[in-house]
């Protein structure tokens, strides 16, 4: 039975120099057996993060007496209370990690992912939760919840509380609307010119609005799913990423990245990706996440749809809104296809396995991961492209599938299973009832070239100028170090591995990449090479038999020999229009 006095979470951020968030959780228990837990992960980021690492000083006070709860799990506690008087749980959270899914507090700002802060009280999951913030002078709160008259906020339940990112600081706030729905944009961090990014770019909010409207059109609706929306941008040295919420998103982007020629275009694509998630993922949600289980990993076989579909259309959405050039779009699509085709792991891990293993592989990637893994973001986007073009052969398209699933499942809050997705795709193209499961379970490439030809496009390869060795090197002060070894490559057959420090090739000292290029340019193609290297403090040598020049990149090109009808199909496709 929920408490008649709902939980109140008070967060004290008045000592930002300490990087500590003081937490006071007050409520009146309805039973003496008290159990509570801190979430181990946050929705949208599929990794057990053990937020409890940052928790310290836990104590419970009731009727003036302090009690120490008994730990029953890494992030779970319990206590038998002496009575049912109101109590206060106090603790601190160390906030030193600036990502979209963790907490950061310093003299400039504070950001809180509340999954890393708020305790879940047993029996109170569906009770309203009050949020109170205590801030330094001059700081403002930016919270995607309607404010109460007294300057606090109330979440309808624990899920909504955890889904509420909190940004605080002396930042400017910019307001705009999308189809009559109020939106806010808040930025922390400055551009390389030292400006607020919105104030520096007079067109920014108008372009964001157009991207948001393009998302609405894609889903076949007139207005956003949320009745208010908050964008939070962390502009830091060189970050990239985002996390979706029901009525907000938190974006991280590098100021150096923004200054590049394609930086603005890429940021608009990130905006499109996270904004579309208010439909696909947040409301049109895998059944395995209905409801969320905050204490453990949940296998989700349909992440190819949740993230892959979104990753595919995030590049098309700004273009369909009239932003950007065709050359830029083809460059971005081609870069993703190139990255996919140059990842050996696509022949090892299926797309379904990639989603099921997200908790233990994708979010824990290392230097060996490209050899045995493929991202469900990346291959999911490639499959989405093929599915979209395949559906168009049958007079349908991916937008029609998304709209059908939204109306049938997402709008009414029903979680989907993989069978629901296959049924929806097969409704547009009956042969997908058998093709789609095979593409999900197989490790062969989906038929890219033939579907790209439908819209007058082709893939063009570029080979390296020198022999193929199958390694990637990193320049360091001490010299060249092996950063990656491609599976079944000459470097792997020679026994080289990640971390080896290269000393010489064919007797010539290697200190930088230019030294390597000079040696390779002087040897006969196919002639064996002798490499001298250091591993674990021991100097070693190996014979390296190079291979012929290999493909090092793919690009997407308009086929000048394509039939005239292909151009019309391409225009409808890139505009996200169904036939």
C-alpha positions as CSV (number, residue, x, y, z in Angstrom):
1,X,0.0,0.0,0.0
2,X,1.5,3.4,-1.0
3,X,2.2,5.9,1.7
4,X,-0.5,8.6,2.3
5,X,2.5,11.0,2.5
6,X,4.3,10.6,-0.9
7,X,8.1,10.6,-1.1
8,X,9.9,14.0,-1.3
9,X,13.4,14.1,-2.8
10,X,15.4,17.2,-1.8
11,X,18.7,17.7,-3.7
12,X,21.2,20.2,-2.2
13,X,23.6,21.5,-4.8
14,X,24.8,24.6,-2.8
15,X,28.4,23.4,-2.5
16,X,29.3,22.7,-6.1
17,X,33.1,23.0,-5.4
18,X,32.7,19.7,-3.4
19,X,31.1,17.9,-6.4
20,X,28.8,16.3,-3.9
21,X,25.0,16.3,-4.2
22,X,23.3,16.2,-0.8
23,X,20.2,14.0,-0.8
24,X,17.3,14.0,1.7
25,X,14.5,11.6,0.9
26,X,11.5,12.1,3.2
27,X,8.3,10.1,3.4
28,X,6.0,8.4,5.9
29,X,6.1,4.6,5.7
30,X,3.0,2.6,5.7
31,X,4.7,-0.5,7.1
32,X,7.6,-1.2,9.3
33,X,9.6,-3.3,6.8
34,X,11.5,-0.7,4.8
35,X,13.2,-1.8,1.6
36,X,14.8,0.4,-1.0
37,X,17.3,0.3,-3.9
38,X,19.3,2.6,-6.2
39,X,18.8,1.9,-9.9
40,X,21.8,0.1,-11.6
41,X,21.1,1.5,-15.1
42,X,19.1,4.2,-16.8
43,X,16.6,3.6,-19.7
44,X,18.1,4.2,-23.1
45,X,21.6,3.2,-22.0
46,X,21.9,-0.5,-21.8
47,X,24.8,-1.1,-19.4
48,X,24.8,-2.0,-15.7
49,X,26.5,1.2,-14.4
50,X,26.3,0.4,-10.7
51,X,25.5,4.0,-9.8
52,X,25.9,3.0,-6.1
53,X,29.6,3.5,-6.6
54,X,29.1,7.2,-6.1
55,X,26.8,6.9,-3.1
56,X,28.2,7.7,0.4
57,X,27.1,8.5,4.0
58,X,23.8,6.6,3.9
59,X,21.8,7.0,7.1
60,X,18.1,6.9,8.1
61,X,16.6,9.1,10.7
62,X,13.2,8.6,12.3
63,X,11.8,10.4,15.4
64,X,15.3,11.9,16.1
65,X,17.1,8.5,16.1
66,X,19.5,7.5,13.4
67,X,19.5,3.9,12.0
68,X,21.8,2.0,9.7
69,X,20.1,-0.1,7.1
70,X,21.3,-3.6,6.3
71,X,22.7,-4.1,2.8
72,X,21.0,-7.1,1.1
73,X,22.5,-6.5,-2.4
74,X,25.1,-4.2,-4.1
75,X,22.4,-1.5,-4.5
76,X,19.7,-2.7,-2.1
77,X,19.0,-2.2,1.6
78,X,16.4,-3.0,4.2
79,X,15.5,-2.0,7.7
80,X,12.9,-3.0,10.2
81,X,11.5,0.3,11.6
82,X,10.6,0.8,15.2
83,X,7.4,2.7,14.2
84,X,5.6,4.4,11.3
85,X,6.6,8.0,12.0
86,X,7.9,10.1,9.0
87,X,11.5,9.3,8.2
88,X,14.4,10.9,6.3
89,X,17.0,8.9,4.3
90,X,20.2,11.0,3.9
91,X,23.2,10.3,1.7
92,X,25.5,12.1,-0.8
93,X,26.2,11.4,-4.5
94,X,29.6,12.2,-6.0
95,X,29.0,14.0,-9.2
96,X,32.2,14.1,-11.3
97,X,31.2,12.2,-14.5
98,X,30.0,14.4,-17.4
99,X,27.9,12.2,-19.6
100,X,24.2,12.2,-20.5
101,X,23.6,9.3,-18.1
102,X,25.6,10.3,-15.1
103,X,26.0,13.3,-12.7
104,X,28.3,16.3,-12.9
105,X,28.5,19.2,-10.5
106,X,31.1,22.0,-10.4
107,X,31.3,25.8,-10.2
108,X,29.8,26.2,-13.6
109,X,26.7,24.0,-13.6
110,X,25.1,20.9,-12.4
111,X,23.6,18.0,-14.3
112,X,21.8,15.1,-12.6
113,X,20.6,11.9,-14.2
114,X,18.1,10.9,-11.5
115,X,18.5,7.2,-12.0
116,X,21.9,7.8,-10.4
117,X,20.4,9.7,-7.5
118,X,16.9,8.6,-6.5
119,X,16.2,5.6,-4.3
120,X,13.3,3.4,-5.3
121,X,11.2,2.7,-2.2
122,X,9.5,-0.7,-2.2
123,X,5.7,-0.1,-2.5
124,X,6.1,3.5,-3.7
125,X,6.9,2.8,-7.4
126,X,3.6,4.2,-8.6
127,X,3.2,7.0,-6.0
128,X,3.8,10.7,-6.9
129,X,7.3,11.9,-6.0
130,X,8.1,15.5,-5.1
131,X,11.3,17.1,-6.3
132,X,13.0,20.0,-4.4
133,X,16.2,21.7,-5.5
134,X,18.5,23.9,-3.3
135,X,20.8,25.9,-5.6
136,X,23.7,28.3,-5.3
137,X,22.8,32.0,-5.7
138,X,22.2,33.1,-9.3
139,X,21.6,29.5,-10.6
140,X,18.4,28.5,-12.3
141,X,16.8,25.1,-12.6
142,X,15.8,23.5,-15.9
143,X,13.5,20.6,-15.3
144,X,11.1,19.0,-17.8
145,X,8.3,18.8,-15.4
146,X,5.6,21.5,-14.7
147,X,6.6,23.5,-11.7
148,X,4.3,23.6,-8.6
149,X,3.3,27.0,-7.2
150,X,5.9,26.7,-4.4
151,X,8.7,26.2,-6.9
152,X,9.0,22.5,-6.6
153,X,8.0,19.7,-9.1
154,X,5.9,16.6,-8.8
155,X,6.5,13.5,-10.9
156,X,3.4,11.2,-11.2
157,X,5.5,8.1,-10.2
158,X,9.1,6.9,-9.8
159,X,9.4,6.2,-13.5
160,X,8.7,9.8,-14.4
161,X,11.1,11.0,-11.7
162,X,13.9,8.8,-13.1
163,X,13.0,10.1,-16.6
164,X,13.6,13.7,-15.5
165,X,17.1,15.0,-16.2
166,X,18.0,18.1,-14.1
167,X,20.2,20.8,-15.4
168,X,21.1,23.8,-13.2
169,X,23.3,26.9,-13.6
170,X,23.3,30.5,-14.8
171,X,22.6,29.5,-18.4
172,X,20.4,31.4,-20.8
173,X,17.2,29.7,-21.8
174,X,15.7,30.0,-25.3
175,X,12.0,29.3,-26.0
176,X,10.3,28.3,-29.2
177,X,7.3,26.2,-30.2
178,X,6.7,23.3,-32.5
179,X,3.1,23.0,-33.8
180,X,2.0,25.1,-30.8
181,X,3.8,22.9,-28.2
182,X,6.2,24.9,-26.0
183,X,9.9,24.0,-26.3
184,X,13.0,25.2,-24.5
185,X,16.7,25.0,-25.4
186,X,19.3,25.3,-22.7
187,X,23.1,25.1,-23.5
188,X,26.0,24.7,-21.1
189,X,29.4,25.4,-22.6
190,X,30.7,27.8,-25.2
191,X,31.6,27.6,-28.8
192,X,35.3,28.1,-29.8
193,X,34.4,31.8,-30.3
194,X,33.3,31.9,-26.6
195,X,29.6,32.3,-27.3
196,X,26.4,30.6,-26.4
197,X,25.7,28.4,-29.4
198,X,22.2,29.6,-29.9
199,X,23.2,33.3,-29.7
200,X,26.0,32.7,-32.1
201,X,23.8,30.9,-34.7
202,X,20.7,33.1,-35.5
203,X,19.1,30.3,-37.5
204,X,19.6,27.5,-35.0
205,X,16.2,27.4,-33.3
206,X,14.3,27.8,-36.5
207,X,16.2,24.9,-38.0
208,X,15.6,22.8,-34.9
209,X,11.9,23.5,-35.2
210,X,11.9,22.3,-38.8
211,X,13.7,19.1,-37.8
212,X,11.0,18.6,-35.1
213,X,8.2,19.1,-37.6
214,X,9.9,16.6,-39.9
215,X,9.8,14.0,-37.1
216,X,6.0,14.7,-36.7
217,X,5.5,14.3,-40.4
218,X,7.4,11.0,-40.4
219,X,5.2,9.7,-37.7
220,X,2.0,10.9,-39.4
221,X,1.0,13.3,-36.6
222,X,0.3,17.0,-36.5
223,X,2.1,17.7,-33.2
224,X,4.8,16.2,-30.9
225,X,3.9,13.3,-28.6
226,X,5.0,15.5,-25.6
227,X,2.9,18.5,-24.4
228,X,6.2,20.4,-23.6
229,X,9.8,19.6,-24.4
230,X,13.3,20.6,-23.1
231,X,16.6,20.3,-25.0
232,X,19.7,20.4,-22.9
233,X,23.0,20.7,-24.8
234,X,26.4,20.1,-23.1
235,X,29.0,21.7,-25.4
236,X,32.3,20.3,-24.2
237,X,35.8,19.7,-25.6
238,X,35.0,16.8,-27.9
239,X,32.0,14.8,-26.8
240,X,29.2,13.1,-28.7
241,X,26.0,11.4,-27.7
242,X,22.4,11.9,-26.4
243,X,19.8,10.3,-24.2
244,X,16.1,10.3,-24.8
245,X,13.4,11.1,-22.3
246,X,9.6,11.4,-22.6
247,X,9.6,15.2,-22.6
248,X,13.2,16.1,-23.0
249,X,16.6,15.1,-24.3
250,X,20.2,15.7,-23.1
251,X,22.8,16.1,-25.9
252,X,26.6,16.1,-25.6
253,X,28.6,17.6,-28.5
254,X,32.2,18.8,-28.9
255,X,32.8,22.4,-29.6
256,X,35.7,21.5,-32.0
257,X,33.3,19.1,-33.7
258,X,30.7,21.9,-34.1
259,X,33.4,24.1,-35.8
260,X,34.0,21.5,-38.6
261,X,32.3,22.0,-42.0
262,X,29.9,19.2,-41.2
263,X,29.5,19.9,-37.5
264,X,26.2,21.8,-37.6
265,X,24.7,19.1,-39.9
266,X,25.8,16.3,-37.6
267,X,24.3,18.1,-34.6
268,X,21.0,18.5,-36.3
269,X,21.1,14.8,-37.0
270,X,21.7,14.1,-33.3
271,X,18.7,16.4,-32.5
272,X,16.6,14.4,-35.0
273,X,17.7,11.1,-33.5
274,X,16.8,12.0,-29.9
275,X,13.7,13.9,-30.7
276,X,12.3,11.0,-32.7
277,X,12.8,8.8,-29.7
278,X,9.9,10.4,-28.0
279,X,7.9,8.1,-30.3
280,X,10.2,5.2,-31.2
281,X,11.6,3.9,-27.8
282,X,9.9,6.1,-25.2
283,X,6.2,5.5,-26.2
284,X,6.5,2.9,-28.9
285,X,8.5,0.7,-26.6
286,X,9.8,-2.9,-26.5
287,X,7.6,-5.1,-24.4
288,X,10.7,-6.1,-22.4
289,X,10.9,-2.5,-21.1
290,X,7.3,-2.4,-20.0
291,X,7.7,-1.7,-17.2
292,X,11.3,-1.0,-16.6
293,X,13.4,-3.2,-14.2
294,X,16.0,-0.8,-12.8
295,X,18.0,-3.4,-10.9
296,X,19.0,-5.8,-13.6
297,X,19.8,-6.2,-17.3
298,X,16.9,-7.2,-19.6
299,X,17.5,-8.9,-22.9
300,X,16.0,-6.9,-25.7
301,X,16.0,-8.6,-29.1
302,X,14.5,-5.7,-30.9
303,X,17.1,-3.0,-30.4
304,X,17.8,-3.1,-34.1
305,X,14.4,-1.4,-34.5
306,X,14.6,0.9,-31.5
307,X,18.0,2.3,-32.4
308,X,18.8,1.1,-35.9
309,X,15.6,2.5,-37.5
310,X,16.2,5.8,-35.6
311,X,19.8,6.0,-36.7
312,X,18.8,5.5,-40.3
313,X,16.2,8.2,-40.5
314,X,18.1,10.7,-38.3
315,X,20.2,11.6,-41.4
316,X,17.2,11.9,-43.7
317,X,15.1,14.0,-41.4
318,X,17.1,17.3,-41.6
319,X,17.3,16.9,-45.4
320,X,13.6,16.2,-45.7
321,X,13.1,19.5,-43.7
322,X,15.0,21.4,-46.4
323,X,18.2,21.6,-44.4
324,X,21.5,20.5,-46.0
325,X,22.6,19.4,-49.4
326,X,22.3,16.2,-51.3
327,X,26.1,15.9,-51.4
328,X,26.3,16.2,-47.7
329,X,23.5,13.6,-47.2
330,X,25.2,11.1,-49.5
331,X,28.5,11.7,-47.8
332,X,26.9,10.8,-44.4
333,X,25.0,7.8,-45.7
334,X,28.1,6.6,-47.5
335,X,30.3,7.0,-44.4
336,X,28.0,4.8,-42.4
337,X,27.9,2.1,-45.2
338,X,31.7,2.3,-45.4
339,X,32.0,1.8,-41.6
340,X,29.7,-1.2,-41.8
341,X,31.4,-2.9,-44.8
342,X,34.8,-2.4,-43.1
343,X,33.8,-4.0,-39.8
344,X,34.8,-7.7,-39.8
345,X,32.5,-8.4,-36.9
346,X,29.5,-8.2,-39.1
347,X,30.3,-11.7,-40.3
348,X,30.5,-13.0,-36.8
349,X,27.6,-11.5,-34.8
350,X,24.0,-11.3,-36.1
351,X,21.9,-8.2,-35.7
352,X,19.6,-10.0,-33.3
353,X,22.6,-11.1,-31.2
354,X,24.0,-7.6,-31.2
355,X,20.9,-6.3,-29.5
356,X,20.7,-9.3,-27.1
357,X,24.3,-8.8,-26.1
358,X,24.2,-5.0,-25.8
359,X,24.7,-5.1,-22.0
360,X,27.9,-7.1,-22.2
361,X,29.4,-6.1,-25.6
362,X,28.4,-2.9,-27.3
363,X,28.7,-0.7,-24.2
364,X,31.9,-2.5,-23.2
365,X,33.7,-2.4,-26.6
366,X,37.5,-2.7,-26.7
367,X,40.1,-2.8,-29.4
368,X,39.1,-6.3,-30.4
369,X,35.4,-5.6,-30.7
370,X,35.4,-4.7,-34.4
371,X,36.6,-8.3,-35.1
372,X,33.7,-10.0,-33.4
373,X,30.9,-7.5,-33.0
374,X,28.6,-5.3,-35.1
375,X,26.7,-2.4,-33.6
376,X,22.9,-2.7,-33.7
377,X,22.9,1.1,-34.3
378,X,25.1,0.6,-37.4
379,X,23.8,-2.6,-38.9
380,X,20.3,-1.7,-37.8
381,X,20.5,1.5,-39.9
382,X,21.9,-0.5,-42.9
383,X,19.0,-3.0,-42.6
384,X,16.5,-0.1,-42.2
385,X,17.8,1.4,-45.5
386,X,17.3,-2.0,-47.3
387,X,13.8,-2.4,-45.7
388,X,12.7,1.1,-46.7
389,X,13.8,0.6,-50.3
390,X,12.3,-2.9,-50.4
391,X,9.0,-1.7,-49.1
392,X,9.0,1.0,-51.8
393,X,9.2,-1.7,-54.4
394,X,5.8,-2.9,-53.1
395,X,4.2,0.6,-53.0
396,X,4.9,1.2,-49.3
397,X,7.8,2.5,-47.2
398,X,9.3,2.7,-43.8
399,X,7.2,5.8,-42.9
400,X,4.0,3.8,-43.4
401,X,5.3,1.0,-41.1
402,X,6.2,3.5,-38.3
403,X,2.8,5.2,-38.6
404,X,1.0,1.9,-38.4
405,X,3.0,0.8,-35.3
406,X,2.5,4.1,-33.6
407,X,-1.3,4.1,-34.1
408,X,-1.7,0.5,-33.2
409,X,0.8,0.2,-30.3
410,X,2.7,3.3,-29.3
411,X,-0.3,5.7,-29.0
412,X,-2.0,3.3,-26.6
413,X,1.1,2.4,-24.6
414,X,1.3,-1.2,-25.6
415,X,4.8,-2.7,-25.7
416,X,5.8,-4.5,-28.9
417,X,7.3,-7.9,-29.5
418,X,9.4,-8.9,-32.5
419,X,6.4,-10.6,-34.0
420,X,4.5,-7.3,-34.0
421,X,7.4,-5.7,-36.0
422,X,7.6,-8.5,-38.6
423,X,3.8,-8.4,-39.0
424,X,3.9,-4.7,-39.7
425,X,6.8,-4.9,-42.2
426,X,5.1,-7.9,-43.9
427,X,1.9,-5.9,-44.3
428,X,3.8,-3.6,-46.6
429,X,5.8,-6.3,-48.4
430,X,4.6,-9.9,-47.8
431,X,8.0,-11.5,-48.6
432,X,9.5,-9.8,-45.6
433,X,7.7,-12.3,-43.4
434,X,10.5,-14.7,-44.3
435,X,13.3,-12.3,-45.4
436,X,13.3,-10.1,-42.3
437,X,13.9,-13.0,-39.8
438,X,16.6,-14.3,-42.0
439,X,18.3,-11.0,-42.1
440,X,18.1,-10.6,-38.4
441,X,19.6,-14.0,-37.7
442,X,22.1,-14.2,-40.5
443,X,25.6,-12.8,-40.7
444,X,25.4,-12.2,-44.4
445,X,25.1,-8.6,-45.7
446,X,21.5,-7.6,-46.7
447,X,21.2,-7.0,-50.4
448,X,22.5,-3.4,-50.4
449,X,23.7,-2.9,-54.0
450,X,20.5,-4.0,-55.7
451,X,18.3,-1.9,-53.5
452,X,20.5,1.2,-53.9
453,X,20.3,0.7,-57.6
454,X,16.5,1.2,-57.3
455,X,17.2,4.8,-56.5
456,X,20.1,5.4,-58.9
457,X,22.9,5.0,-56.4
458,X,25.9,2.8,-56.2
459,X,28.8,2.1,-53.9
460,X,32.3,3.0,-55.0
461,X,35.4,1.6,-53.3
462,X,38.8,3.2,-52.7
463,X,41.8,1.1,-52.2
464,X,45.0,1.9,-50.2
465,X,48.0,3.0,-52.1
466,X,50.3,0.5,-50.4
467,X,50.2,-3.1,-49.4
468,X,47.7,-4.3,-46.8
469,X,49.1,-5.2,-43.3
470,X,45.8,-5.2,-41.4
471,X,46.7,-3.1,-38.4
472,X,45.9,0.4,-37.1
473,X,48.7,2.3,-35.4
474,X,48.7,5.1,-32.9
475,X,51.4,7.6,-32.6
476,X,52.8,8.1,-29.1
477,X,55.8,9.9,-27.7
478,X,57.6,6.5,-27.4
479,X,56.8,5.6,-31.0
480,X,54.1,3.7,-33.0
481,X,51.8,1.3,-31.1
482,X,49.4,-1.2,-32.5
483,X,45.9,0.0,-31.7
484,X,44.0,-2.6,-33.6
485,X,44.7,-5.9,-35.5
486,X,42.1,-7.0,-38.1
487,X,41.1,-10.6,-37.9
488,X,42.7,-12.9,-40.6
489,X,45.0,-10.1,-41.6
490,X,48.8,-10.3,-42.3
491,X,49.4,-8.6,-38.9
492,X,47.4,-11.2,-37.1
493,X,49.0,-14.1,-38.9
494,X,52.4,-12.6,-37.9
495,X,51.3,-12.8,-34.2
496,X,51.0,-9.1,-33.6
497,X,48.5,-7.8,-31.1
498,X,47.0,-4.7,-29.6
499,X,49.6,-2.8,-27.5
500,X,52.7,-4.0,-29.3
501,X,55.2,-1.2,-29.8
502,X,56.8,-1.1,-33.2
503,X,60.6,-0.5,-33.4
504,X,61.6,-1.2,-36.9
505,X,60.5,-2.6,-40.3
506,X,63.0,-4.3,-42.6
507,X,65.8,-2.8,-40.4
508,X,64.5,0.8,-40.6
509,X,63.6,2.6,-37.4
510,X,59.9,3.5,-37.0
511,X,59.1,6.6,-34.9
512,X,56.1,8.0,-36.7
513,X,53.7,7.0,-39.4
514,X,55.7,8.8,-42.1
515,X,58.6,6.4,-41.4
516,X,56.3,3.5,-42.1
517,X,55.0,5.0,-45.3
518,X,58.5,5.5,-46.5
519,X,59.5,1.9,-45.9
520,X,56.4,0.5,-47.5
521,X,56.9,2.7,-50.6
522,X,60.4,1.4,-51.1
523,X,59.7,-2.4,-50.9
524,X,58.5,-4.7,-53.6
525,X,54.8,-5.4,-53.4
526,X,54.3,-8.9,-51.9
527,X,57.8,-9.1,-50.5
528,X,58.0,-10.4,-46.9
529,X,58.8,-7.9,-44.2
530,X,60.5,-8.3,-40.9
531,X,59.1,-6.3,-38.0
532,X,60.8,-5.6,-34.8
533,X,58.6,-4.8,-31.8
534,X,58.3,-4.7,-28.0
535,X,55.8,-6.6,-26.0
536,X,55.8,-6.7,-22.2
537,X,59.3,-5.2,-22.1
538,X,60.7,-7.9,-24.4
539,X,62.1,-7.2,-27.9
540,X,60.6,-9.6,-30.5
541,X,60.7,-10.0,-34.2
542,X,58.2,-11.5,-36.7
543,X,57.9,-12.1,-40.4
544,X,55.1,-10.2,-42.0
545,X,53.7,-11.3,-45.4
546,X,51.7,-8.3,-46.7
547,X,48.6,-8.6,-48.8
548,X,47.6,-6.7,-51.9
549,X,46.1,-3.2,-51.4
550,X,42.7,-3.5,-49.7
551,X,39.6,-1.4,-49.8
552,X,40.0,1.4,-47.2
553,X,36.8,3.3,-47.8
554,X,33.4,3.2,-49.6
555,X,31.4,6.1,-50.8
556,X,27.9,6.5,-52.2
557,X,27.6,7.9,-55.7
558,X,24.8,8.8,-58.1
559,X,24.9,6.3,-60.9
560,X,24.9,8.4,-64.2
561,X,23.7,5.3,-66.1
562,X,20.6,4.8,-64.0
563,X,17.1,4.9,-65.6
564,X,15.2,8.3,-65.3
565,X,12.6,6.8,-63.0
566,X,15.3,6.0,-60.5
567,X,15.8,9.8,-59.9
568,X,12.1,10.3,-59.1
569,X,12.2,7.3,-56.7
570,X,15.3,8.8,-55.1
571,X,13.7,12.1,-54.5
572,X,10.6,10.6,-52.9
573,X,12.8,8.3,-50.7
574,X,15.1,11.1,-49.5
575,X,12.0,13.3,-48.7
576,X,10.6,10.4,-46.6
577,X,7.6,10.3,-48.8
578,X,5.9,7.0,-49.4
579,X,5.1,6.0,-53.1
